[in-house]
Amino acid sequence: MAADFTKGNSQVAAIVVAAGSGVRLRAGIPKALVRVGGKSLVLWAVQALAFGGVTEVVVVAPTGQLTDFEEALSFAPVPCLVVAGGATRGQSVANGLQALNASSTTADVVLVHDAARPLVPGEVVARVIAAVQDGATVVVPVVPISDTVRQLTTAGSAVIERSSLRAVQTPQGFRRDVLTQTYTQTDIAATDDATLAERLGHVVKLVEGSPSAMKVTNPHDLMMVSAMLEV
């Protein structure tokens, strides 16, 4: 699918990471193509981003299944460019960023989002975007941890005070030049993109996330998302 990023005054782009095989979901197809509520997870994710203010999207998909993803996104509300991912999440984001920077986009704000979080509320997306536009270079949505957490130690385990802990979600927002610098100057082995930027000295700003932005990893998670759509 050829995406035209030149129409209108594009200001906010997103890279949607959807290159995972979804082995733990046991669906037999890439996780992002699994349908729930009549739509694929990746389409739900793109729609959520668009609702929050994203105007153009690069979707990073498994090599060899780009056509399947293009078909799944044929009714997306914003232009989508599908590109091949890499062997790791970091490599996939780097591929998406390379494609974005090679396009004609004028976006100076870039979000990185997991297709496995299909129901992130638009207001969370908007908060991330607004924080970058207000001057933050790296923005992460978070939620408080409600469970008691224990840390394993050599002596057994110990409870960690949870009042100061937060669970990290996506989309994570970046000034475009900062994300480009991050993937040019750091080792891309990390579980999230903000951690990479932090290694270069950038301060991570936290904004309020949402329980609705849960990550689909296993069949139970998929059931939870389906139930949320029926409410």
Backbone as numpy.savetxt, mean C-alpha at the origin, in Angstrom:
# Nx Ny Nz CAx CAy CAz Cx Cy Cz
-2.59 -2.40 -20.31 -3.43 -1.21 -20.31 -2.55 0.03 -20.31
-2.68 0.86 -21.30 -1.88 2.07 -21.37 -2.53 3.15 -20.53
-1.83 3.65 -19.54 -2.38 4.67 -18.65 -1.93 6.04 -19.12
-2.88 6.97 -19.27 -2.57 8.33 -19.67 -2.54 9.20 -18.43
-1.33 9.53 -17.96 -1.19 10.34 -16.77 -1.10 11.83 -17.12
-1.35 12.20 -18.34 -1.18 13.59 -18.74 -2.48 14.37 -18.65
-3.61 13.68 -18.52 -4.90 14.38 -18.49 -5.13 14.99 -17.12
-5.60 16.22 -17.11 -5.88 16.89 -15.85 -4.61 17.32 -15.15
-4.78 17.83 -13.94 -3.65 18.27 -13.15 -3.35 17.23 -12.09
-2.64 16.18 -12.48 -2.35 15.08 -11.57 -1.44 15.57 -10.45
-1.80 15.23 -9.23 -1.01 15.68 -8.09 -0.66 14.55 -7.14
-1.40 13.47 -7.13 -1.17 12.38 -6.18 -1.15 11.05 -6.91
-0.02 10.36 -6.82 0.10 9.04 -7.44 0.22 7.98 -6.34
-0.03 6.74 -6.71 0.10 5.64 -5.77 0.72 4.44 -6.46
1.55 3.73 -5.71 2.07 2.44 -6.15 1.36 1.39 -5.31
0.66 0.49 -5.97 -0.06 -0.57 -5.26 0.70 -1.87 -5.43
1.16 -2.42 -4.33 1.95 -3.64 -4.36 0.99 -4.83 -4.38
1.02 -5.59 -5.48 0.08 -6.70 -5.66 0.77 -7.90 -6.28
2.08 -8.02 -6.06 2.85 -9.07 -6.73 2.97 -10.35 -5.92
2.34 -10.40 -4.74 2.44 -11.59 -3.92 1.63 -12.75 -4.46
2.09 -13.96 -4.18 1.40 -15.16 -4.67 0.21 -15.53 -3.81
0.19 -15.08 -2.56 -0.95 -15.38 -1.68 -1.03 -16.83 -1.28
0.11 -17.46 -1.04 0.14 -18.89 -0.68 -0.69 -19.15 0.57
-0.57 -18.27 1.57 -1.28 -18.49 2.83 -2.79 -18.35 2.69
-3.22 -17.70 1.62 -4.67 -17.56 1.39 -5.26 -18.82 0.76
-4.39 -19.63 0.15 -4.78 -20.91 -0.43 -5.90 -20.76 -1.46
-5.81 -19.70 -2.30 -6.85 -19.46 -3.30 -6.49 -20.00 -4.67
-5.22 -20.35 -4.89 -4.81 -20.88 -6.19 -4.53 -19.82 -7.23
-4.73 -18.54 -6.87 -4.44 -17.42 -7.76 -3.77 -16.34 -6.91
-3.15 -15.34 -7.55 -2.56 -14.26 -6.76 -3.60 -13.63 -5.82
-3.17 -13.34 -4.61 -4.09 -12.81 -3.61 -4.89 -11.62 -4.11
-4.22 -10.72 -4.81 -4.87 -9.48 -5.23 -5.99 -9.70 -6.24
-6.01 -10.87 -6.89 -7.07 -11.17 -7.86 -8.25 -11.89 -7.23
-8.14 -12.28 -5.98 -9.25 -12.93 -5.30 -10.43 -11.97 -5.21
-11.60 -12.47 -5.54 -12.78 -11.62 -5.56 -13.55 -11.73 -4.25
-14.02 -10.60 -3.78 -14.87 -10.53 -2.61 -15.87 -9.41 -2.85
-17.12 -9.66 -2.57 -18.13 -8.64 -2.84 -18.23 -8.29 -4.30
-17.89 -9.25 -5.17 -18.03 -9.03 -6.61 -16.86 -8.34 -7.28
-15.82 -8.00 -6.52 -14.67 -7.31 -7.09 -13.37 -7.93 -6.57
-12.30 -7.79 -7.34 -11.00 -8.27 -6.88 -10.47 -7.36 -5.77
-9.61 -7.93 -4.93 -9.02 -7.13 -3.86 -8.27 -5.93 -4.41
-7.58 -6.12 -5.53 -6.81 -5.00 -6.08 -7.72 -3.88 -6.56
-8.88 -4.22 -7.11 -9.81 -3.17 -7.54 -10.39 -2.44 -6.34
-10.73 -3.18 -5.29 -11.19 -2.50 -4.06 -10.14 -1.53 -3.56
-8.88 -1.96 -3.58 -7.80 -1.11 -3.07 -7.64 0.16 -3.90
-7.69 0.01 -5.22 -7.55 1.18 -6.10 -8.72 2.13 -5.91
-9.92 1.58 -5.79 -11.09 2.43 -5.57 -10.98 3.22 -4.26
-10.47 2.57 -3.22 -10.30 3.25 -1.93 -9.32 4.40 -2.05
-8.23 4.18 -2.76 -7.24 5.23 -2.96 -7.83 6.40 -3.74
-8.58 6.08 -4.79 -9.20 7.13 -5.60 -10.18 7.94 -4.78
-10.94 7.27 -3.95 -11.91 7.96 -3.09 -11.21 8.94 -2.15
-9.99 8.59 -1.74 -9.26 9.45 -0.82 -8.46 10.55 -1.49
-8.42 10.57 -2.82 -7.75 11.67 -3.52 -6.62 11.29 -4.45
-6.33 10.00 -4.59 -5.29 9.57 -5.53 -5.82 9.69 -6.96
-4.97 10.18 -7.86 -5.42 10.43 -9.23 -4.81 9.51 -10.27
-3.77 8.75 -9.89 -3.13 7.83 -10.83 -2.42 6.72 -10.06
-2.41 5.54 -10.63 -1.93 4.38 -9.90 -1.04 3.51 -10.77
0.07 3.05 -10.19 0.88 2.00 -10.79 0.66 0.75 -9.94
0.18 -0.31 -10.57 -0.05 -1.58 -9.87 1.09 -2.52 -10.22
1.75 -3.05 -9.21 2.86 -3.97 -9.42 2.33 -5.39 -9.25
2.34 -6.16 -10.33 1.69 -7.47 -10.38 2.71 -8.58 -10.63
2.31 -9.84 -10.40 3.21 -10.95 -10.68 3.58 -11.02 -12.16
4.84 -11.27 -12.43 5.27 -11.43 -13.82 4.50 -12.57 -14.47
4.03 -12.35 -15.66 3.29 -13.38 -16.37 1.79 -13.28 -16.20
1.33 -12.39 -15.31 -0.12 -12.25 -15.11 -0.56 -10.79 -15.24
0.20 -10.03 -15.99 -0.13 -8.61 -16.15 -1.48 -8.42 -16.84
-1.76 -9.27 -17.83 -3.03 -9.15 -18.55 -4.22 -9.40 -17.62
-4.07 -10.38 -16.72 -5.15 -10.67 -15.76 -5.42 -9.45 -14.88
-4.36 -8.77 -14.48 -4.53 -7.59 -13.63 -5.12 -6.43 -14.43
-4.71 -6.28 -15.67 -5.28 -5.22 -16.51 -6.78 -5.43 -16.67
-7.18 -6.67 -16.85 -8.62 -6.96 -16.97 -9.35 -6.68 -15.66
-8.73 -7.05 -14.53 -9.36 -6.81 -13.24 -9.52 -5.32 -12.95
-8.66 -4.50 -13.55 -8.69 -3.06 -13.31 -9.33 -2.27 -14.44
-9.99 -2.97 -15.35 -10.55 -2.30 -16.53 -11.62 -1.27 -16.17
-12.23 -1.41 -14.99 -13.24 -0.43 -14.58 -12.77 0.42 -13.40
-11.47 0.52 -13.24 -10.93 1.35 -12.17 -11.29 2.81 -12.40
-11.53 3.57 -11.33 -11.96 4.97 -11.47 -10.84 5.95 -11.81
-9.58 5.48 -11.80 -8.44 6.34 -12.15 -7.53 5.56 -13.09
-6.68 6.25 -13.86 -5.75 5.54 -14.75 -4.83 4.61 -13.98
-4.69 3.38 -14.48 -3.83 2.39 -13.84 -2.84 1.83 -14.84
-1.58 1.81 -14.45 -0.53 1.19 -15.25 -0.07 -0.05 -14.51
-0.11 -1.21 -15.16 0.28 -2.47 -14.54 1.69 -2.83 -14.99
2.58 -3.07 -14.02 3.96 -3.44 -14.34 4.34 -4.68 -13.54
5.40 -5.35 -13.95 5.85 -6.58 -13.30 6.58 -6.27 -12.00
6.34 -7.09 -10.99 7.01 -6.94 -9.72 8.33 -7.67 -9.67
8.94 -7.67 -8.50 10.23 -8.34 -8.32 10.11 -9.51 -7.37
11.25 -10.03 -6.96 11.27 -11.21 -6.09 10.89 -10.87 -4.66
11.03 -9.61 -4.27 10.68 -9.18 -2.92 9.77 -7.97 -2.99
9.17 -7.64 -1.84 8.30 -6.47 -1.81 9.07 -5.20 -2.18
10.27 -5.06 -1.62 11.08 -3.88 -1.91 11.40 -3.74 -3.38
11.74 -4.85 -4.01 12.03 -4.82 -5.45 10.79 -4.46 -6.26
9.63 -4.91 -5.79 8.39 -4.59 -6.48 8.08 -3.10 -6.39
8.26 -2.52 -5.20 8.05 -1.08 -5.06 9.02 -0.31 -5.94
10.28 -0.76 -5.97 11.28 -0.10 -6.82 10.87 -0.15 -8.28
10.32 -1.28 -8.74 9.85 -1.39 -10.12 8.70 -0.43 -10.38
7.78 -0.34 -9.43 6.66 0.57 -9.58 7.09 2.02 -9.62
8.05 2.36 -8.76 8.55 3.74 -8.73 9.29 4.08 -10.01
10.04 3.14 -10.54 10.74 3.37 -11.80 9.75 3.65 -12.92
8.67 2.87 -12.96 7.64 3.08 -13.98 6.96 4.43 -13.80
6.71 4.80 -12.55 6.07 6.08 -12.27 6.96 7.24 -12.70
8.24 7.15 -12.37 9.17 8.23 -12.72 9.42 8.31 -14.22
9.20 7.20 -14.93 9.38 7.19 -16.38 8.13 7.70 -17.10
7.04 7.84 -16.38 5.79 8.32 -16.98 5.80 9.85 -17.04
4.72 10.39 -17.54 4.62 11.84 -17.65 3.93 12.48 -16.45
3.83 11.74 -15.36 3.13 12.26 -14.19 3.81 13.51 -13.63
2.98 14.38 -13.08 3.49 15.57 -12.39 3.30 15.46 -10.88
2.89 14.30 -10.43 2.60 14.12 -9.00 3.85 14.36 -8.16
3.69 15.12 -7.09 4.80 15.32 -6.16 4.54 14.60 -4.85
3.38 13.95 -4.72 3.06 13.10 -3.58 2.83 11.69 -4.09
3.51 10.72 -3.47 3.35 9.32 -3.89 3.02 8.48 -2.66
1.96 7.69 -2.77 1.60 6.74 -1.72 2.04 5.35 -2.13
2.38 4.54 -1.15 2.67 3.12 -1.39 1.66 2.33 -0.58
0.90 1.49 -1.25 -0.21 0.78 -0.60 -0.18 -0.70 -0.94
-0.64 -1.52 -0.01 -0.74 -2.95 -0.23 -2.12 -3.30 -0.75
-2.18 -4.03 -1.85 -3.48 -4.49 -2.36 -4.17 -5.36 -1.33
-3.40 -5.94 -0.42 -3.96 -6.81 0.62 -4.73 -6.02 1.69
-4.73 -4.69 1.59 -5.55 -3.85 2.48 -6.62 -3.17 1.61
-7.64 -3.93 1.21 -8.59 -3.41 0.21 -9.59 -2.40 0.73
-9.82 -2.36 2.03 -10.91 -1.53 2.56 -10.42 -0.35 3.38
-9.23 0.15 3.08 -8.77 1.35 3.79 -9.76 2.48 3.51
-10.28 3.15 4.54 -11.23 4.23 4.33 -10.61 5.41 3.58
-11.40 6.07 2.78 -10.92 7.22 2.03 -10.38 8.32 2.92
-10.95 8.46 4.13 -10.47 9.52 5.02 -9.06 9.26 5.52
-8.68 7.99 5.63 -7.30 7.67 6.01 -6.35 8.06 4.88
-6.73 7.71 3.65 -5.94 8.10 2.48 -5.79 9.61 2.42
-6.89 10.31 2.63 -6.86 11.77 2.58 -5.97 12.36 3.67
-5.98 11.74 4.87 -5.12 12.23 5.95 -3.64 12.09 5.59
-3.30 10.96 4.99 -1.91 10.74 4.59 -1.49 11.78 3.55
-2.32 11.98 2.55 -2.02 12.94 1.50 -1.86 14.35 2.08
-2.81 14.74 2.93 -2.78 16.09 3.50 -1.53 16.32 4.33
-1.09 15.30 5.05 0.10 15.46 5.88 1.35 15.70 5.03
1.45 15.00 3.90 2.60 15.23 3.00 2.50 16.62 2.38
1.31 16.99 1.94 1.13 18.30 1.34 1.38 19.43 2.33
1.22 19.14 3.62 1.46 20.14 4.65 2.93 20.22 5.07
3.79 19.38 4.47 5.22 19.51 4.73 5.94 18.28 5.23
5.20 17.24 5.65 5.87 16.02 6.09 6.47 15.31 4.88
7.60 14.65 5.08 8.23 13.94 3.97 7.86 12.46 3.94
7.53 11.91 5.12 7.15 10.50 5.24 5.98 10.42 6.22
4.89 9.77 5.80 3.68 9.70 6.63 3.18 8.26 6.70
2.84 7.84 7.91 2.39 6.46 8.13 1.09 6.46 8.95
0.05 5.77 8.48 -1.15 5.61 9.30 -0.95 4.48 10.30
-1.40 4.68 11.52 -1.21 3.68 12.57 -2.49 3.53 13.39
-2.58 2.40 14.09 -3.68 2.17 15.03 -3.11 1.65 16.33
-3.78 1.94 17.46 -3.30 1.41 18.75 -3.37 -0.11 18.77
-2.51 -0.71 19.56 -2.53 -2.16 19.73 -3.42 -2.49 20.93
-4.42 -3.31 20.70 -5.38 -3.63 21.76 -5.00 -4.89 22.53
-4.25 -5.79 21.89 -3.85 -7.03 22.56 -2.68 -6.79 23.51
-2.62 -7.60 24.55 -1.43 -7.61 25.39 -0.29 -8.23 24.59
0.89 -7.59 24.65 2.04 -8.04 23.86 3.15 -8.52 24.79
3.70 -9.67 24.46 4.83 -10.20 25.23 6.05 -10.31 24.32
7.20 -9.93 24.83 8.45 -10.03 24.10 9.23 -11.24 24.61
9.70 -12.07 23.67 10.48 -13.23 24.05 11.86 -12.78 24.54
12.31 -13.39 25.62 13.62 -13.09 26.18 14.36 -14.40 26.43
15.63 -14.29 26.80 16.40 -15.50 27.08 15.86 -16.22 28.31
15.17 -15.48 29.18 14.62 -16.07 30.39 13.18 -16.55 30.21
12.59 -16.28 29.04 11.20 -16.66 28.79 10.48 -15.60 28.00
9.75 -14.73 28.69 9.05 -13.64 28.01 8.70 -12.56 29.02
8.38 -11.38 28.51 8.02 -10.26 29.37 6.97 -9.41 28.67
6.03 -8.89 29.43 4.98 -8.03 28.88 5.57 -6.68 28.50
5.17 -6.17 27.34 5.59 -4.84 26.89 4.44 -3.87 27.12
4.74 -2.72 27.67 3.73 -1.69 27.87 3.19 -1.26 26.50
1.92 -1.47 26.27 1.37 -1.28 24.93 0.87 0.13 24.65
0.78 0.98 25.68 0.21 2.31 25.46 1.01 3.14 24.46
2.31 2.83 24.33 3.15 3.59 23.42 3.38 2.85 22.10
2.73 1.71 21.91 2.91 0.92 20.69 1.80 1.21 19.69
2.16 1.15 18.41 1.18 1.33 17.35 1.44 0.31 16.23
0.37 -0.18 15.64 0.48 -1.07 14.48 0.48 -0.23 13.21
1.40 -0.54 12.31 1.60 0.24 11.09 0.70 -0.28 9.96
0.11 0.64 9.21 -0.73 0.29 8.08 -0.22 0.95 6.80
-0.94 0.76 5.72 -0.72 1.49 4.48 -2.07 2.07 4.06
-2.08 3.12 3.20 -0.95 3.62 2.42 -0.01 4.50 3.24
1.28 4.38 2.91 2.28 5.27 3.47 2.57 6.34 2.42
2.69 7.58 2.88 2.85 8.69 1.96 4.25 9.27 1.97
4.67 9.75 0.80 6.03 10.28 0.65 6.02 11.47 -0.30
6.91 12.40 -0.03 7.23 13.36 -1.06 7.95 12.56 -2.14
7.62 12.81 -3.36 8.12 11.95 -4.45 9.64 11.88 -4.50
10.31 13.01 -4.31 11.76 12.99 -4.37 12.37 12.19 -3.23
11.69 12.17 -2.09 12.19 11.42 -0.93 12.07 9.92 -1.19
10.95 9.48 -1.77 10.79 8.05 -2.07 11.81 7.62 -3.12
12.04 8.47 -4.10 13.04 8.16 -5.13 14.43 8.06 -4.51
14.76 9.01 -3.65 16.05 8.97 -2.95 16.17 7.70 -2.12
15.09 7.33 -1.46 15.09 6.16 -0.59 15.43 4.90 -1.36
14.83 4.75 -2.53 15.06 3.53 -3.29 16.32 3.60 -4.16
16.99 4.73 -4.11 18.27 4.86 -4.80 19.44 4.64 -3.86
19.27 5.05 -2.61 20.41 5.10 -1.69 20.39 4.09 -0.55
19.35 3.27 -0.43 19.30 2.34 0.69 19.12 0.90 0.21
19.50 -0.01 1.09 19.21 -1.42 0.89 17.70 -1.59 1.00
17.06 -2.23 0.01 15.60 -2.27 -0.03 15.02 -3.44 0.76
15.78 -4.02 1.65 15.28 -5.10 2.49 14.65 -4.51 3.75
13.33 -4.40 3.74 12.58 -3.91 4.90 11.13 -4.30 4.73
10.40 -4.34 5.84 9.00 -4.73 5.76 8.08 -3.59 5.37
8.57 -2.36 5.47 7.76 -1.24 4.99 8.68 -0.13 4.48
8.09 0.77 3.70 8.88 1.78 2.99 9.32 2.92 3.90
8.50 3.23 4.90 8.88 4.30 5.81 10.16 3.97 6.56
10.36 2.70 6.88 11.58 2.29 7.57 12.81 2.59 6.72
12.69 2.38 5.42 13.81 2.68 4.52 14.14 4.17 4.53
13.09 5.00 4.45 13.31 6.44 4.45 13.89 6.91 5.78
13.47 6.26 6.85 13.97 6.62 8.18 15.47 6.36 8.28
15.96 5.35 7.58 17.39 5.05 7.58 18.22 6.20 7.00
17.58 7.01 6.16 18.28 8.15 5.57 18.10 9.42 6.40
17.45 9.29 7.54 17.30 10.44 8.43 15.98 11.16 8.34
15.04 10.69 7.53 13.75 11.35 7.42 12.87 11.02 8.63
12.16 12.01 9.11 11.28 11.84 10.27 9.94 11.30 9.79
9.47 10.24 10.46 8.19 9.63 10.09 7.07 10.27 10.91
6.12 10.86 10.20 4.95 11.44 10.87 3.83 10.40 10.91
3.21 10.27 12.07 2.12 9.31 12.23 0.77 10.02 12.15
-0.17 9.38 11.46 -1.55 9.86 11.41 -2.47 8.70 11.78
-3.70 9.03 12.09 -4.66 8.02 12.52 -5.04 7.09 11.38
-4.91 5.80 11.61 -5.34 4.79 10.65 -6.75 4.33 10.95
-7.06 3.07 10.60 -8.41 2.57 10.83 -8.39 1.05 10.94
-9.20 0.49 11.84 -9.34 -0.97 11.90 -9.83 -1.57 10.58
-10.54 -0.77 9.78 -11.04 -1.26 8.50 -9.93 -1.54 7.51
-8.75 -0.98 7.75 -7.63 -1.17 6.83 -6.86 -2.44 7.16
-7.55 -3.46 7.62 -6.91 -4.72 7.98 -6.28 -5.37 6.75
-5.25 -6.17 7.00 -4.53 -6.83 5.91 -5.06 -8.24 5.72
-5.35 -8.60 4.48 -5.82 -9.94 4.15 -4.61 -10.84 3.95
-4.46 -11.81 4.83 -3.34 -12.75 4.74 -3.81 -14.18 4.62
-4.86 -14.54 5.35 -5.34 -15.92 5.36 -6.84 -15.99 5.11
-7.40 -17.17 4.97 -8.84 -17.30 4.69 -9.74 -16.61 5.72
-9.34 -16.62 6.99 -10.15 -15.95 8.01 -10.21 -14.45 7.74
-9.09 -13.86 7.35 -9.08 -12.42 7.02 -10.04 -12.12 5.87
-10.06 -13.02 4.88 -10.95 -12.82 3.73 -12.41 -12.87 4.18
-12.73 -13.76 5.10 -14.08 -13.83 5.64 -14.43 -12.54 6.37
-13.48 -11.97 7.09 -13.72 -10.73 7.82 -14.00 -9.58 6.85
-13.23 -9.50 5.78 -13.46 -8.45 4.78 -14.81 -8.62 4.13
-15.17 -9.85 3.81 -16.48 -10.11 3.21 -17.59 -9.68 4.15
-17.46 -9.96 5.43 -18.47 -9.57 6.41 -18.56 -8.06 6.53
-17.43 -7.38 6.47 -17.41 -5.92 6.54 -18.15 -5.30 5.36
-18.05 -5.93 4.19 -18.72 -5.41 3.01 -20.23 -5.59 3.08
-20.67 -6.56 3.87 -22.09 -6.85 3.97 -22.78 -5.99 5.00
-22.00 -5.31 5.84 -22.60 -4.49 6.90 -23.27 -3.24 6.31
